[in-house]
C-alpha cells in the first residue's frame, strides 16, 4: 500500500524544513561515532575508577568483551510506574553476561508523578523536569565508556526527557525497556463519577480516598490512556521498544523475558557487531511522522504536542502544530480507551492492542513502512506479539481482527474519520484541543468569558455558585514563562459537573491539561502566552468567545478586543517554595509551547 498522499506531503515538508538542522546533527553524530567509546583510551587510573565497583565484570570490562551497556534508570519506589525498575539492572547484567557483555548503571534521572502533584506547587516543576532528565542523561553518559544504552522510564516527562538525552548521544544504540501498566482496578468511569460527587459536596474525603486507592492499587502505570501510556505507544510506533512490549503487566514472566531480550538486543546493535543501529538513524523524520500518526489514531495525550516537538528538535527534526493538524485531518481514530471510552489499556491490549493498530494503519497507507527500528526490520515487525514457548521468548503474528470493536476498530470502520487532536487559531492566538473524547454537540461553544489567573480562583468561583450560566472559563498566566505551565487537571471535576447540568462550557488556557482530560472542550497551550503579551492577556469578563473544534477557530467576537492594553498579574507566589527557586533559570529562558517549551537551543 503506498503511503497516503497527505502523510507523504507532511513528511516531505518536515524533511525540507529540517534539512540544515538535521544534516548538522547527523554530522555531529558521525564525529562522535568515529571517536568511539573512550574506555580503552582512558588512563589506567581512569579505567580503575570506571571498573572499581564492577565485581565479576571487572576483567571483562578491561578486555572489552562484547561491549558495555549503559543503563539509565528512572527508578524510585514511591511511584507505582517506576517501582518495577528496582530489579531491572541485575536482570540486565545477567542477560548480557550470557553474550559475553557487561552492563553498568550509568546514572539515574528524576521521575515525578503528575498525579501526586496535581493542583499542588510541585506541578509547576513538572514540565521543566523533562529538560532536567535530559541533562541527567548527559551527565550519566559523559564518561563515554558505553557501546549501547537501555532506558528505564515510563511516565509523562520521563520518556520525552530520556529521548532528548538519547539523541544527544545519538551515535549509540538505544532500547527503551518499559515496566507496563498495573492490573485493572475499579473502572476509570466509576473513579471519575466519585470525583464529581466529591467536587459537588455529595460525598466525603474518606469515600474519595477509598475510590482512588482502588483505582491506583499496585505496581505499574495508571491504566487510563493518559500521557504515560501515550509515551509507551510512541515507543512502539517509533521503533524503540521490542514489538508488543508496551502493555505487558509488571511482575510477569513475559515482562521479565522482554527486559532480558531488550538488553541483549541493545548490545547487539552496537558498533562492535554487524547490526550497528544508532538511535540517530532510528529517530528520523519518518519515525516522528509515524509517532504523530499513532498519536492521532489512538486519541493520545495533548502533552505530546509539546513533547514531540522538543524531542524531534534534539535530533535536528523541526515539527510544528500544522503538521499535527494536517495529519489529524486524514488519520482515522481507531481506539477508544479512557478518557475517550470506558476501556483501560489492559482491555485495549487484550482486544488487539498496538499490533492490530499498526497492522491496520500500515495496510491503509498511514505509516511509513521503511523506518529503522531496534528490530532492524522496519515498522512491519511491530504487528507481531511476544509470548513464551516453553519458557523461551518468541513472537507470533498478532491479531488480524479486533477482538472488541467497542475498544479498537479496523481502519475501514473507524470511530471517526479524523484523528483525536485539533489545532485552533484566531485572534485569541493558537492552541490545541483533544477532541477524541468531546461529544460532537460540545465541539462548538460560544459564550461569555470568565477570567481567572489561577485554577484555585476558578474553583472558588464554582463553590460560591458564580458559574451557573454558559461560560468560557479562561485561566491565564499559566504558560511556561509564567509558572512552568502546570497541568490544570483539578479543574476537570467541576467543569464536568457544569457540563452535566446542561451548561455550555469550554476552557481556554495558556497552561496544560492532563492527558487524562477529555470531555470538556479545552483550548490549551495557547500561544503567545499571557506573560508574553498574548491576546489572552487582553480578555475581560463578559467578552464573547468562540471555541470551535470543527472549523478550528479560537476567536473573541467582542469589538475592540485587540485594541486594549495587556493586563499584568502578580506572579510572586510562583517564585519560591517546593523547589521553584531552582527552576527560575528555566522560567526565564524557556521558549514557547509551540516550539517545545524547552530551555535547550536546538
N, C-alpha and C positions, 0 to 999 in steps of 0.2 A: 504494500500500500504506500503510495507516495505521501510525503509529508503535506499536511493541509496548507494551502497557499498562505493563509494568514500567519500560521505558525512559522512558515519559512520566511515570510516577509519581515516579521518581527525579529527573527533570528538574524537575518541579513542586515537589518538596521543596527542591531546591537553590535554585530561584528564590525560594521563600518564605523560606528561611533566610538568603538573601543580600540581601534587599530593601533593608535600610538601608545596608549597606556598598556595594552595587552602585550605588544611587542617589547616594550621596555621591561615589563615584568618577566616575560619569558627569558629575556637576555640575562636578567639578574639570576634567575633560577639556573640557567645553563652555567653561569660562572660558579655558582655555589656547588653544582653537581661536579664540575671539573675539579674543584678543590677537594671534595670528598670529606668524610669524617676525619677529624684531626687526631683520632685516637692513637694511631700508630706514630704520629709525629709529635705527640706530647713529650715533654721532658720525662725522665724517669720519675721525678717527684710528682709530676702531674698525673702520670699513669697510676702511680701508687695511690694517690688521692682518689682517683676515679674507681679503682678496683678494691679499695680497702675493705669495704663492707660487703663485698660480693660473695663471700663464703665459698661454696663449692664451685662457683663460676669464675673465680679469680684466674685460674690458669687458662681457661678457655678465652676469657677476655684478652689476656696478654698475648695469646697466639692467634687472635682474630676469630677463629671458628667460622660459623656460618652467618655471622652477623650479630649485632647487638640491637635489641628492640627497646625503644624508649616508651615508657608508659606515662601518659598524662592522665591524672585522675581527679575527678570532682567528688571523691568520696567524702561523705560525712555521715554520722549515724543519727543525726537529728531529723533528716528529711527522708521520707519513705522512698523517693525516687532514686536516691543515691546510696542508701544504706547497703543494697546488694553488692556494691562495688568493693566492699571490705575484703572479700575473698578473691577478687579477680587477680590481683598481682601474683599471688602464689600459683594460681591455676595457669596463668600466662607463662610464668617462668618454667613450670613443669612441662608445659606443652612445647615450648621452643627448645628445651633441652633434648627432646625426642628427635629434633632435626639438627642437633649439634649447635644450636644457637644459645644466646643469652638474652636476658631481659632485665632492665632496671627501672624502678620508678623514678623518672626524671624529675617529677615535681607534681605538686597539687595545685589546683585552682579553686577559688571560692565558688560555692554553689548556694545561692539563696532561693527562698521559696516565695513566690508572689502570693500564694495562698495564705501564708503566715502574715505577710506584711500588708495585705490589702487594707486600705484605709488608715494605715499607720505611717509614721515618719520614714520608716525604713524603705517603704516603696519608692521614695524619691532617689534611692541609690540603685534601684533595680536595673534600669536601662543602662546606666553607666557601668554596672558590674560586668556587662558584656565586654567592654573595652579593657577593663581590668583583667578579666580572664584571658583575653588575647595577650596582654602584656605578661601574664603569668606563664603562658606557653613560651613566649620569647625567652624569659628567664630560665625556664626549665631546659630548653633545648640549646641554650647559649654555650653549653660546654662542648657541643659539636663532637659527641662521641657515639652517635647513633646512626644506624643504617636504615631504619624504618621506625614507624611510630604507630601506637594504638592510642585511641582517645576514649576515655570512660566518662561519659556525660550524657544527660538526657534532657533536662528541662529548659525553661524559657530562654534565658540569656546564655546558658552554658554552652549549648551546641553552637549557636552563632559565634560566640567568642572563641570557642575551640577551632571553628572553621577559619576564622580570621587568622588566628595564630598558626594553624596548619599551613595556610597558604603563604605566609611569610617564610616558612620553612618548606616551601612547595617542592623543592628538589627531592624531598624524602617521601616515600610512600606513606599512606595513612589509611588505617582501617578504623572505623568507629564501631565500638562494641556497646550495644545498649543493655539496659537492665530489664526492660519490659514493664508492662502495666501490672498493677496489683490485680488480684482476682476481684470479680464483681461483688459489690456490697449492695446496699439499697439502691434503687434506681435513681438516676440523676434527676428525673422529673419529680419524684417524691421528695428528694432533697430540696429542689427548687421551691416546691409548694410550702414546705416547712419554713424556709427562709422568708417567703412572702407573708406567712402568718405571723412570724416574729416581727417583721417590719411593720405590720399593721397592728401590733399590740395584742394579738389574739392568743398567743402562747408565751410562755416564759423562757428564760435563757436555759433552764435545765433541759427542756424538751428540744431546744435548738441544738445544744451540745450533744445530746444523745443521738440526734439525727446525723450530725456532722461526723461523729465518730463511727457510726455505722456505715457511712459512705467512704471515709478515709480510714481504713482499718488494718492495713498491712503494708509490707514492702512493695515497692514499685511505683510507677507513675499513677497519677489520678486517671480514672478510666474515661472521663469525657474527652471530646476532641477539641482540646484547647491547644495552647502553644507547644507544650511539651510533646504531645503526640503528633502534632503537625511537624515538629522537628524530625521525629522518627520517620514519618512518611517521606520527608525530603531526602533523608539519608539513603533511602532505597531508590527513589526516583533519580537521584543524582549519582548513585553508584558507589557509595562509601560504606554501606552495610553489606553483609552477606545476604543473599536473597532470602526473603521471608523471615528475617530475624527480628524485625521491629517490635512485634507484639506477642512474643513468646514470654510467658509469665516467669518471674524470678523463682529461684529455688527448684526448678525442674531439671531433669536430666538433659532435656533438649537444650535448655538455656545454657547449661554448663558446657555441652558439646559445641555449641555455636561459639562460645567465648574462646575455647581452646583452638578451634579451627580458624577463627578470625586472627588470632595471634600468629599462628603458623603462616597463614596467608600473607599477613603483613610482611613478615620476614622474607617470604618467597618472592615478594615484589621488589626487593632491594636491588641496588646496582651490582651486588655481588653475584647475582644469578642471571638467568636468561630472560626473565619476565619483568624487567625493570619498568615500573609504572608509578612515576612520581605523582603526587596529588595535583601538581600544576597542570598535568596532562588530563587528569580526570575532570577537574572543575573548569571546563571551558565554557564558551558562550552557549553551546548546545545543551550542556548539562544544566546550566541555570534556566534555560527555557523549559527543559523537561521538569525542573523543580516547580516553576511557576504554573505549568500545566497541571501538575499534581495538586498544587495549592487550590487551583480553581475547581478541578474535578471533584475534590473532596470537601470543598467548603471550609478550608482551613483558617487558621488564626490570622487576624489582621496584623498582628505583631510582625509577621513575616514580610509585610510590605515595607517595613523599616529594615528588618534584619537582612533580608536577601540583598537589598541594595548595598548595605555595609559589607556583607560577606563577599559579594561579587567584586566590589572595588578593591578589596585586598588582593585579588588576582588580576587586576587590570581590566575587569569587565564592567562597563558602565550601563546600569539599568535605570529606567525611570518609570514613574507610575503609569505613563501612557502605554508602556509595554504590557503591564499587567492588565490595563483596561481593555486593550485590543485582544489579548488572549482570552480574557473573561467573556468577551462578546461572542466567541466561537466555541469555547470548550464547554461541553455539557457537564452538568452536575450529576455525578453518578452515585453518590453516597449520602446517607442521612445518619449522622452519628451525633449524639447530644453535644451541643445545644441545638443542632439542626434537626434532630429527630429523637426518638426515645431510646435507641440502642446505645451501648457503650462500645469501646474499642475491642473488648473481648468478643462481643457479639459480631462486630464488623469482621474481625479476623476469622471467626468461625464461618461466616457467611461467604467467604471467598477472599476477603481482605485485599491487600495491596497487589498480590499476584494476579488476581482476577481483574482488578482495575487496570493494571499495566498491560495485561493482555488486550483488554478492550480498547484502551487508548492507542496502543500500537496498531491494532487492527484497523482503527478508524483514521489513522494518519496524524494523530495529535502529538506524538512523541518522536523525537529523533532516535532512530534505532542504532545509530553508529557511534554512540558515545563510548569512551573508555570507562571501565568500571574496575573495581577491585577483583571481579571475577575474570577480567580480561576478555569477556565475550560480548560486551555491549549490553544495553538495557534489556534485550530479549531474554537473557538468562534470569531475569527477575520475575518471570512468570512461574518459576519453579518454587516449590515449597520444601523446607527441610523436614526430615523425620529420622527416627532411629531404627535401624535394621539390625537386630541382634546386638544392640548397644553401639553400633557404628553409625556415624552421621553420614547421611546421604541426601540426595534431592530427587524429587519426582515432579512430574508436571502438575501444576496446581489446577484448581477447579476451572472448567471451561464454562460453567454456568453459575449464576448466582444461586446460593442456597437459601436466600431470603431476600426477595425483591423489595421488601419494606426497608431494607438496610443498604443494599448495593445492587445496582442495575447495570445492564449492558448499555453500550453507547447508543444502540438503536432504540432504547426505551428509557431515556434519562428522566430524572426528577424534574429538571428544567433544561431548556436548550442552551442556557448560558451559565457561566461559572458563578462561584459563590461570592465574588467581591466586585465592587463597583467604584469607579473614580467619579467624584463630584467636583464641579468647578463653577465659578461665577464671581460676582462682585464681593462675595464674602471670603474668597480665597479658594484653595484647593484642598480637598480632603478625600477620605476613603470610607466605604461602608461595607460591612459584611452583610450581604443580602440573603444568604442561603437560608437563614432561619427567620427572616422577616416575612410575615404573611403579605401577599400581594396587595391587600387592601390597606396596608400600613406603609407602603413604599413611597407614597407621596403625602407629605404633611405640610400644610400651610397654616401658620398660627402665629400669634404674638410671641415675642421673645421675653424670657425672664432671665436676667443676667446674674451670675454668681462668679465669685473669684476663687472659690474652692468648693469641694464636694460637701463639706460639712455645712456650709451655708445653705446649699440646696436641700440637704436632708432636714435641716432645721425648719426650712420653709414648708416642707411637706408635713412635718409633725405638727406645725401650727395651723394646718388646714388652709394654707395660702394657695395651693396648687390644685384647684378643683376644676379649672377650665382647660380647653385645648391650649397647648403651650409648646414652644420650642425652648427647652432648657439649654442655656448657654453657660458652660463652665470654662472660663478663660484664665490666662496666666498659669497654664499647666503644661506648657511646652518644655522642650529640653533645656533651653536657656533660663527659663524662669525657675524651675524646680526639679529638673531631671525627668520630666514627662512621666509621672506616675500613672499606673492604671487606675481608672475610676470605677472599678467594678462594684464598689459598695453602693453606687447609685442604682444598680440594676433592680434590687427588690422593690424599691418604692416606685420606680418608673414602670415596672411590670404591674404593680397594683393600679396605677393610674390608667394604664392601657386596658387592664382587665375590667375596669369600671366604665369603659366606653369612651374615655377621653382620647383625642388625637394628640399624641405626644412624640417628640423627637429630641435627640440630644445633639448638640453641636459643641465641639471642644477642640482645643489645640493640644489636649492630652491624649492618653491612650485608653482603650477599654481592654478588659481581659479577653483572652482567646476563648473564654467560656461564654462570653456575651453574645447575644444574637437577636432576640425577639423584638427589641426596641430599635427603630431606625436611628442609627447613630453615625453622624458625620464626624469622624475623628481624624486625628493627626493634621488638623487644619493648619496650613501654611499660607502666608507668613504667620508665625505665632504672635500672640498679643505683645510680648516683650520686644519683638522686632518691629512693632508698629503696624502689624497686620490689620486689615479691616475689621477683624473680630474685636479689636480694641476700640472701635467706634460705635459699637452697638449700644442701644439703650433699651430699657424695659419698654415693651409695647411695640417695638419695631416689628413689622410683618416679615416673617422669614419663610422661605420655601425650601424644603429639603425634598428633592425629587430623585429617587434612585432609578427611575425609569428613563428619564432624559439625561440624567447626570448633572442636574442643576443644583447649585448652592447659592441662593440669591436672597438679598434683602430687597423687599419691594417698597420700602418707605423712601419717599423722595428726599433728596438732600443728605442721605446717609453718608456718602463718601466725602462730603464737604466738611464734616466735623473734625475736630481735633481728636487724637487718640487719647484715651484715658491712661492713667498710671495706677499702679497698685503697690501697696505696702508688702514687699516680699521678704521682710526681715525675718519672719518666722521660718523661712525656708533655708536660712543661712547656717544654722548651728543645731547641734543635738543629734543623737543617734547616727553619728558619723558624717553628717552633712559637711562639716568643716573640711573633711579630707577630699571632698569632691568639688570644692569651689573652682579649682583649675578646670575641671571638666565643664561646669556650667558656663564658665567664661570663654571657652574655646570650642564648644560643640557646634556642629553645623546643623542644618535644618532637617526635619523629619524626612522630607522627600529626597534627601541625599544621604540618608542612613543614620542621622543623629549620632555621628561619631566624632571623636576628637582626633582621629587619625587623618593625615593629609593625603590619603590615597586618591 
